[in-house]
Amino acid sequence: MRLVCDCHIHTVSSGHAYSTIGECAKAASEKGIELIAMTDHAPTMPGGTHIFHFQNMHVLPETLYGVRLLKGAEVNILDFDGLLDMDDRTMGELDLVIASLHVPCFQAGSPAENTRAAIGAMQSPHVDILGHPDDSRIPLDYGELARAAAATGTLLELNNSSLSPRTYRQNAQENCMRLIEAALRHSARLIVDSDAHFHADVGNFSNVLPLLSGQSVPESVVANVSAARLLSWRKK
């Protein structure tokens, strides 16, 4: 399976990433990636990006090094109702929004409570992707998650960084397999992202691709096999 979009990339603006937008776009171009989304962390993440960063993204070009550039954000889910740390107006001006559960920003509860938080976020008309729902530190009910993703048109992310040997996320491989199985069962759509925090990792899907092959995931359910499909499967 050839993937041509990477919609989860962090720059120096996130505080704990190490490359610029230009470096990320150049790396994408060199790897044949056609579209990338810049999705720095929203303000609640320690060291995260000021809201002005997102409100000023209109100054960025539509393409860079021949790569389509989407202006986005990775917002934080804050409570069991799915409250997000970015206002609707700002999210509405962006090209793409990821909502994620992060340990520094969310106090995990029971699987039912955590799942309610994720579903509440997915019900936002601005949230296109649920980011890395694969960490056992924040356990989730994947059946309920996939059912809600299908109903709301939200993409469920398979995160390459989560499957790295250096990851701090727990049981990510097992959880990604469960997520895939649930997504296929409930007709939810998937997206594969790098979650790059350094430009060399842009377009790196090497940890996820074996799972897709091993579980016979059809291309028809994966958003980033083409830029046109990715753009059409957003909620905008």
NORWOFEN-V695079 format. One record per pair of residues at least 4 apart in sequence whose ideal C-beta (glycine too) atoms are under 6 Angstrom apart, sorted by sequence separation. I is the first residue (numbers start at 1). GAP is how many residues later the second one is. D is the distance in whole Angstrom. If there is no record, write none. Layout:
BEGIN
<<I | GAP | D> <I | GAP | D>>
END
This chain:
BEGIN
<<10 | 4 | 4> <19 | 4 | 4> <41 | 4 | 4> <49 | 4 | 4> <52 | 4 | 6> <79 | 4 | 5> <86 | 4 | 5> <88 | 4 | 6> <109 | 4 | 3> <148 | 4 | 6> <171 | 4 | 5> <172 | 4 | 6> <205 | 4 | 5> <210 | 4 | 6> <229 | 4 | 6> <19 | 5 | 6> <28 | 5 | 4> <43 | 5 | 5> <63 | 5 | 6> <64 | 5 | 5> <77 | 5 | 6> <78 | 5 | 5> <86 | 5 | 5> <101 | 5 | 5> <109 | 5 | 6> <122 | 5 | 6> <140 | 5 | 6> <149 | 5 | 5> <162 | 5 | 6> <183 | 5 | 4> <196 | 5 | 4> <212 | 5 | 4> <11 | 6 | 6> <91 | 6 | 5> <108 | 6 | 6> <121 | 6 | 6> <196 | 6 | 5> <219 | 6 | 5> <223 | 6 | 6> <224 | 6 | 5> <10 | 7 | 4> <41 | 7 | 4> <78 | 7 | 6> <133 | 7 | 6> <149 | 7 | 5> <162 | 7 | 5> <183 | 7 | 6> <194 | 7 | 5> <223 | 7 | 5> <28 | 8 | 5> <41 | 8 | 6> <43 | 8 | 6> <122 | 8 | 6> <194 | 8 | 6> <11 | 9 | 6> <40 | 9 | 4> <75 | 9 | 5> <76 | 9 | 5> <163 | 9 | 6> <11 | 10 | 5> <75 | 10 | 6> <162 | 10 | 4> <163 | 10 | 6> <194 | 10 | 5> <223 | 10 | 5> <60 | 11 | 6> <75 | 11 | 5> <118 | 12 | 6> <192 | 13 | 5> <57 | 14 | 4> <9 | 15 | 5> <192 | 16 | 5> <21 | 17 | 6> <158 | 18 | 6> <54 | 19 | 5> <73 | 21 | 6> <72 | 22 | 5> <77 | 22 | 6> <99 | 22 | 4> <71 | 23 | 5> <72 | 23 | 6> <71 | 24 | 5> <72 | 24 | 4> <73 | 24 | 6> <74 | 24 | 4> <75 | 24 | 5> <77 | 24 | 5> <114 | 24 | 5> <130 | 24 | 6> <70 | 25 | 4> <115 | 25 | 5> <132 | 25 | 6> <14 | 26 | 4> <70 | 26 | 5> <74 | 26 | 6> <76 | 26 | 6> <114 | 26 | 5> <115 | 26 | 4> <122 | 26 | 6> <129 | 26 | 5> <130 | 26 | 6> <131 | 26 | 5> <6 | 27 | 6> <9 | 27 | 6> <13 | 27 | 5> <14 | 27 | 5> <132 | 27 | 4> <156 | 27 | 6> <99 | 28 | 5> <111 | 28 | 4> <129 | 28 | 5> <134 | 28 | 5> <9 | 29 | 6> <11 | 29 | 6> <76 | 29 | 4> <77 | 29 | 6> <97 | 29 | 5> <115 | 29 | 5> <119 | 29 | 4> <123 | 29 | 6> <4 | 30 | 4> <5 | 30 | 4> <6 | 30 | 5> <7 | 30 | 4> <10 | 30 | 6> <97 | 30 | 5> <108 | 30 | 4> <111 | 30 | 5> <115 | 30 | 6> <122 | 30 | 5> <132 | 30 | 5> <8 | 31 | 5> <16 | 31 | 6> <36 | 31 | 6> <42 | 31 | 5> <97 | 31 | 6> <98 | 31 | 4> <100 | 31 | 3> <190 | 31 | 6> <15 | 32 | 3> <44 | 32 | 5> <96 | 32 | 5> <122 | 32 | 4> <156 | 32 | 6> <158 | 32 | 6> <189 | 32 | 6> <190 | 32 | 5> <191 | 32 | 4> <15 | 33 | 6> <35 | 33 | 4> <37 | 33 | 4> <39 | 33 | 4> <41 | 33 | 5> <42 | 33 | 4> <80 | 33 | 5> <98 | 33 | 4> <137 | 33 | 5> <191 | 33 | 6> <38 | 34 | 6> <39 | 34 | 6> <42 | 34 | 6> <92 | 34 | 6> <103 | 34 | 6> <135 | 34 | 4> <136 | 34 | 4> <155 | 34 | 5> <156 | 34 | 5> <157 | 34 | 5> <158 | 34 | 5> <159 | 34 | 6> <160 | 34 | 5> <161 | 34 | 4> <189 | 34 | 6> <37 | 35 | 4> <39 | 35 | 4> <55 | 35 | 6> <82 | 35 | 5> <91 | 35 | 4> <135 | 35 | 6> <136 | 35 | 4> <176 | 35 | 6> <180 | 35 | 5> <13 | 36 | 5> <29 | 36 | 4> <54 | 36 | 6> <80 | 36 | 5> <142 | 36 | 5> <146 | 36 | 4> <150 | 36 | 5> <155 | 36 | 4> <157 | 36 | 6> <159 | 36 | 5> <29 | 37 | 5> <80 | 37 | 5> <101 | 37 | 5> <142 | 37 | 5> <146 | 37 | 5> <150 | 37 | 5> <29 | 38 | 5> <82 | 38 | 2> <134 | 38 | 4> <150 | 38 | 4> <25 | 39 | 4> <26 | 39 | 5> <28 | 39 | 5> <81 | 39 | 5> <82 | 39 | 4> <143 | 39 | 5> <147 | 39 | 5> <149 | 39 | 4> <13 | 40 | 6> <25 | 40 | 5> <77 | 40 | 5> <142 | 40 | 4> <146 | 40 | 4> <44 | 41 | 4> <134 | 41 | 4> <25 | 42 | 5> <134 | 42 | 5> <146 | 42 | 4> <42 | 43 | 5> <42 | 44 | 5> <77 | 44 | 5> <160 | 44 | 6> <163 | 44 | 4> <160 | 45 | 5> <160 | 47 | 5> <160 | 48 | 5> <158 | 50 | 5> <74 | 57 | 6> <46 | 58 | 5> <37 | 59 | 5> <39 | 59 | 5> <44 | 61 | 5> <129 | 62 | 6> <155 | 68 | 5> <153 | 82 | 6> <7 | 89 | 6> <128 | 106 | 5> <128 | 107 | 5> <125 | 110 | 6> <33 | 170 | 4> <27 | 172 | 4> <31 | 172 | 4> <28 | 174 | 5> <24 | 175 | 5> <27 | 175 | 4> <28 | 175 | 6> <23 | 176 | 4> <24 | 178 | 5> <19 | 179 | 5> <17 | 180 | 4> <18 | 180 | 5> <19 | 180 | 4> <8 | 185 | 3> <7 | 186 | 5> <6 | 187 | 6> <8 | 187 | 5> <9 | 187 | 5> <10 | 187 | 5> <6 | 188 | 5> <3 | 189 | 6> <35 | 192 | 4> <9 | 193 | 6> <34 | 193 | 5> <6 | 196 | 6> <6 | 197 | 5> <3 | 202 | 5> <1 | 211 | 6> <1 | 218 | 6> <5 | 219 | 4> <3 | 221 | 5> <5 | 222 | 6> <5 | 225 | 5>>
END
